[in-house]
Amino acid sequence: MSNAQQYPATFNDFLGNGAAVEHLRTAIAHGRLPHSLILAGPAGAGKYTLALMLAMAIECERQPRDMWSNGQTLASFCGVCSNCTRIASAFPLDDEIDKAVAAREELRDADKKDTRILVQPHPDLLIIPPDPPQLLIKLGQVRSIIHSAHYLPAEAPKKIFIITAASFMKEAANSLLKVLEEPPASAHLILLAENPGELLPTIRSRCALVRLGALPVEELEMLLADRRSDVQPKQRNLIARLAQGAAGKALGFDLAAYTTARADALLLLRQAVTEPDHTALFKMTETYRAGAEGQQKTADLLRTLALLLEDLLLLHAGTPELVRNTDIRADLEKIAQSVTFAWIEQTTRGLDQVWSGMRRNLLRSLSLDAFAGQLATSAR
C-alpha cells in the first residue's frame, strides 16, 4: 500500500453501506444478530474491517449505545477497553498472518504439516484466513472452530469466529456444516465472501447474508483527494474506477503494480486476436513461477484480465462511458473490434478454469500457456 491504512475509530467512520451497518448494529443492540452471517462484497469493500468492528461492539466491556434519529438504539464500542484494544490489534491482518506463517516456519518439519494458520488477538475471537501456500480454508482450521465453539467464552460475552474468505477445501466446507447446523448459543460465525456463489448451497442456506454495495466513483475520488496525497489529480478518477466501488481498495491501490500486471494481461489479449507469434507470450508466462510470489503475481494478472474483459463487454454493449481502464480505452476499442461477445464469454469461463487450477496447485506457467492457446484458437 502507498499509505498506512487508517482504520475507523467509530462506526460513523465506516465508508458507505450505511443501511447495512445500521441493520447489523441494531441487531447487536437487541441481541438478534444471527449466529451465522455472510458479509459479501468486492475486495476492499470493508468486509474484514466491518467484521472486526462488529466483534468489538459485541465484546466491548462498556457496551455504549448510540441513538438514531428515529429513536432506534444502535450498538457501538468504546475502543479503549481491554476487549476492544485486543480485537483492534488484528486490523492489520496481513501483518498478523505473516507472524503466524513465520512462527510455523520455526517448527520442526514434522510439526509444520499439521499446523494451520490462525490469528487469535483475544481468547474469544478466532480469525481464520486462507492457509498458504494454496490459500484455501483447510480442514484443520475448521476443526479449530469446532473445538473452540463448544467451550463457553473465557473473557467476553460471546465466542466469535471470522473466516476471511470463501475458498474452502471440500472437506473443510463439509466440516463447517457441523457448526452451522447446530450453532452454540454463545458463538457467532462471520464468513467473508467476494462471491457467495463459491460457497456450498448448504452453507449459504444456514447463514444470513448482508451485501456491501459499491461506492460511486465521485465519492471515491473525494476520498482519495482527502487521504492519498501521493495520488496525482489525473490518477484519482482512474483509481476510483479500477477500485470497483471499494473504499479500502481505492485507498490501498498500487497503480504501478496494477499497470505492470495489465501489460501482461494486454499481451495475452493482443496475442489472441492480432499476434500469432507465441515467443513473447512464453517469455512472459515463464516468469510466473511456483511459490507465494508467483501465486500473487498470477492472481494479480488474472484479476487485471477480468477487468479488461469487463471493459470489452462494456464497449460491445455501447456504454464506453462505464469503461474502467480509461487510460487505455483506445487499445481496448481496437481489441473489441476483433472479438465477439461469445469470445468474451468463453474467455471468462477459461479464466475461471485457471483460477480453479491455481487452487489445485497446477503449474502456473503451463496453465497460462494453455489458456492463451485457447484464446488464440477461439479468436480466429
N, C-alpha and C positions, 0 to 999 in steps of 0.2 A: 504494500500500500504506500501511496505517496505521503500521506499524512497519518499521524497517530489517530486511531479510531476513537471517536468520542461516544461514550455510552450515556443513554438517558438517565438523568437523576430522578425523574418522576415520570409518571405515565403521560403527563402533558408534553414531555419532550419526545415521545414516540411519534415518528413521522407517518402521517396518513392512517387510513383504515380506522377512523375514529369510532364508527358504529360497531365494528367487530370488537375493538378493545373495550368499549363501554359495556358491551354484552358480557364479555368474559369477566370484567371487574364486578359487574352486578351479580353474576353467578357466584363468584367467590364470596362476596359480601353476604349473600343469603344462603351460603352452604349448598349451592346447587351446581357447582362445577362438575361436569361429567368425570367419572373415574378414568375414562379413556378418551383422548382427544387427539385429533389430527389437525395440525396447523399447516395449511397448504399455501404455497405461493412461490414465485420465482426466486432464484438465488439472489440474495441481497435484499429481499423484501422485509427482513427483520424478524423472521420466524424464530431464530435462536434467541435473539435479544428479547423478544416478547415472552418466550417461554421462561427465560430466567426471571423476568420481571413478574410474571405470574407466580413463579415459585417464591419470590421474595414476598409478594402480597399474601400468599398462603401461610408462609412460615414466620413472618415478621412478629417479633415479640410484642410490639406495641399496637399492632393491628389498627392503624389510623384509617379513617374513613373520610371520603370527600362527598359533598352533596351536589348532585347535578341540578341544573336549572328547573327540571321537572319534579324535583323532590326525591329522585332516585338516589339510593345510597351506593357508593362505589368503593370497592376495596382499594387500598393503597399500601405503601410500605414506607418505613422511616428512613431506610438506607444507612442507619448508623448502629443498629443493634447487632449483637453477635451473629445472629442468624443471617441478617441482610448482608453484612460485610463479607461473611464467608461465601455466601452464594455469589455475590457480586465479583468475587475474585476469579470466577470462571468465565467472565465476559470475554477475555482474550482466549478463546477456545483453542486456536491453533497453537498458542504457547503451551497450554496445558497438555495438549496431545503430544507435542514434541517432548515434553518432560516425561510423559508416560512411555513413549517409544524409547527414549534414552535409558530409562530405568529397565525396560525389558532387555535392551541390548547388553546390560551389565550382568544379566543372569547367565547361568550355565546353559549350554546348548540344549541339554535335556529338559530344562525348565522353560526355555523360550517358547517351544512349540505349544505348550499348554497354557501360556499366559496371554490373556486377551487385554486389549487396551480399554481402560475405563478411567473416567475422571470423576473424582468424588471430593468436591470442595467442602462438603458438610456431611455429617453422618447420615442425614436423612434425604440427601439429594445425590442421585447417581446419574451421570451423563454418559451415554453410550454413543461414541462416534463410529463411523465405519473403520474397521480394523485394517491397517496396512499390512502388506502392500496391495492386496486385492481390493481394498476399500469397500468391503461388504460388512454388514452386521452379521456376526457369526454366532454359532450355537453357544459357545462358552459365555459370550456376553449376555445372551438372553437367559441362560441358566443363572447368571449372577442376579438378574432381575427377579427371577422366580424365587431364588433362595432368600433374597433380601425382603421381598414383598410380604412374606409370611411372618415377618417379625414386626412387632409394634414399633412406632417411631421412637428414637432414643432421646432426642432433644427438642423436637419441633412437633407441631400438631399433626403433620402428615408425612408419609414417605412419598417422594416424588422421583419419577424416572423420566428422563428426557432422551429419546432416541433421535439423533440428529439427521438421519437420512432414511429413505425408503428402500434402499438397496440391500435386501436380505439374501443370505444363503437359504436354500429351500428348507433345510432342517431347522434353521433359526426361526423362520417365519411360522412354520408349523408349531414350534415350541412356544412361541409368543401367544398363540391362541389359548394356552393353558391359563395364562394370566387374564386375558381378555374375557374368557368365558365365565370365570368366577373371580372378578376383581375384589381384592381385600378392601374393606370399608375404609381402612386407614391409608390407602395409597391412591396416587394419581399417576397415570402414564400419559406423557405428551409426546406424540410422534410427529416429526417434521418431514414434510414431503414437498418436493418441487412438483411432482406429478403423482397424485394419489393412485392413479391407474397402475403404477408399478406394484402396489400392494395387493395381496391376495384379497379377493372379494369377501372372504370370511373375516379378514381383519378389518376392512373398511366398514362392514356391516355392524361391527361391535364398537365402533368409535363415533363420537360426534365430530363433525367436520366444520372447521372455520377457515374460510379462504381470505388471504390477504391480497387485495387487488393492487393494480399498478397505479403509480402516481403520474400525473400529467407531466409532459416534457417541460412545460414552463415552470412548474413547481420545482423540478429537479435542477433546472438552470439557476433558479434563485438560491437553492440550497448550495450549489457548487460555488456561486459567487460569494456566499457568506462563509463557507467553511474550507474551500480549496483555493487558497491564494496562489498556489502554484499552477493552476489551470488558466491558460490564456482565454480571453473572452471568446475568440473564434472557435475554441475547442469545446466550450461548455455545451453548445447545442448538440454537437456530435456525441459527446459522452452521455448526455441526458437521453439521447435516442438509443444509444447502444446499451444503456443500463436497463432497458426494458421495464421501466417504471419502478425500479427497486432503488430506494434511497441508499441503503448500505452499499450496493454495488456501484452506484454513482460516486459515492464518497471515496471508495477504495479503488476506483477504476485506474488501471495502469495502461494508458493509451499506447505507450511504446511497445509493451509486451503484446497488446492486442494486435497492433499493426504488423508485428513480426509474425504472429500466428496467421493473420489474414493473408499475408503474402504467400504462405504455403497453401492456404485454402484456395486462393485465386489460381495458383499454379495447377492444383487439381482440376479446377473447373475449366481453365483455358486448355489444358492438355486434353480434356474430354471433348471439347467442342471445336477446337481450332488447330491444335498442335499434335500431330501423330507421333512425334519423337518422344520416347519414354525416358531418354537419358537423364534429363533434368529432374524428372519425377522420381526416378530411382535414387538419384543422389540425395534428394530431399528426404525420402522415406527411410533411407539408411540411417539418418540421424535420430530416428525415433527408436532408441534402444530400450532395453529392459531396465527395471529399477524404478524407484519413485520419481526421479527426474524425468525419465522418458514417459512415464504414465501421465504426469502432469502436462508435459508438452503435447502428448496425444490428445488429452482431454481438452486442452485449450484450442487445438486445431479443430476438433470435432464441433465444439461449441461455436467457434467462429464460422465454420462452414454452415452450420444450421442457420445462423443469422443471415448469411449470404443467400441461402436458398429461400428464406422467408422474403428477402428483398426481391429476388427474382419472381416470386409469386405475386408480390405487390405490383411489380411492373407489368406482369401479364394481366393482372386484374384491372389495370388502368388507374392505379392510385399511387403514382410516383411520389406524391407529397408525403406518403407514410414511410418511405424508404428510410432505414436507419443509417446505413453506411453512405451518408450524403456526400462525403469527400471523394468517393469513387463511383458515383452514380453513372457517369458516362461509360465506365468499364462494364458495369453491371447491365446497362441498357444494351451494350453490344452483345454480351453473352445471352441475354434474354431473347434477343432476336434469333439466336441459333438453337434454342431448345424449346420443347413443348411443355405444356402443363403436365402431361403424362410422364415426361422425363424427370421433371422436378419431383413429382410424387414418387416415382421409382427410386430416385436418388435418396430421398428422405428415408424410405424403407431400408435402403442399403446402409445408410448412416446408422440406423437403429441396430442393424446386424453387427456393425463394427463395435458399437457400444457393448452389445451382448458378448462379442468375442473378447473384449477387454476384461469383462467380468469373469470370463472363463480362463483368463490369463494366456490367451493365444499370443503368438509372436506379433508384435505391433507392426513392424515394417512389412511383413507378409500380408497382414490384414489390410493395410493401407494400399499396398500394391494391387491386391485382388479387387478392392473397392474401386480404385482408379481405373482398372481394366474394365470393370463392369460399366463405369460411367462412359468410357470411350466407346464401348460396344453399343450401348443403348442410345448414344447421341448420334451415331452415324445414320 
